[in-house]
Amino acid sequence: MPRPNTSIILASLATIFGSTGLAEADQVRYTFSFEGAVGSLDGVEFVAADASFSLLAEVEDIQPGSPRGFNVTPGSGVVTIDDASVEMTSAFVADSAVWTYSDPADGLVIGFGLYVPFENLTVGTYDGPLGWNLATPFSGAAIAGDDVLRDLVDDGITTVAGTFTISSYDSTAIEVVLVPAPGVVGLLASALIGRRRPSRRRA
């Protein structure tokens, strides 16, 4: 009996789950990236690097923030310099927040910082939709370069390998993606395995 075409199966599953996968996603990942970055990790300097930091948060934890804005406290974070990654400390992440604010005059402003002491580690105006709610996939470049680096220059992000700072960069952007709920991923995998299991031929 001919084996089913895997690409057809995946396409079918994408059709079935594609419209519901985002709705059932329970986490969102925010990645702030810097090309041509100059900075340091635990006092060791790097130059012309592709550096970034990512934060993972629960969609259900996103709350209305300042007028016309939202905020969320992430559950975990990671810093990446070129191909090497290191986790943020749990205490640092627990005291931090990703936030947004927008209006027709200021545009879409996205920031990341600490509650105590209050610090805006990075704040930028991004080329994105007004009223963005932190829970919708989005990617865009910063269009206000002079304002992006705030306390990230001096105070930095605390990681398990030391403090991460950035003092300059060539370009910066943000990417936001929804992470599918574990149940949806398991259902997709089960459906694929079930379709690929060969049927027994009767004698």
Beta strands, then each sheet from edge to edge (+ up, - down):
strand 1: 27-41
strand 2: 44-58
strand 3: 63-64
strand 4: 69-72
strand 5: 76-81
strand 6: 84-87
strand 7: 96-103
strand 8: 107-114
strand 9: 119-126
strand 10: 138-141
strand 11: 157-159
strand 12: 162-168
strand 13: 171-179
sheet 1: 6+ 5- 2+ 1- 12+ 11-
sheet 2: 6+ 5- 2+ 1- 13+ 10-
sheet 3: 3+ 4- 7+ 8- 9+
end
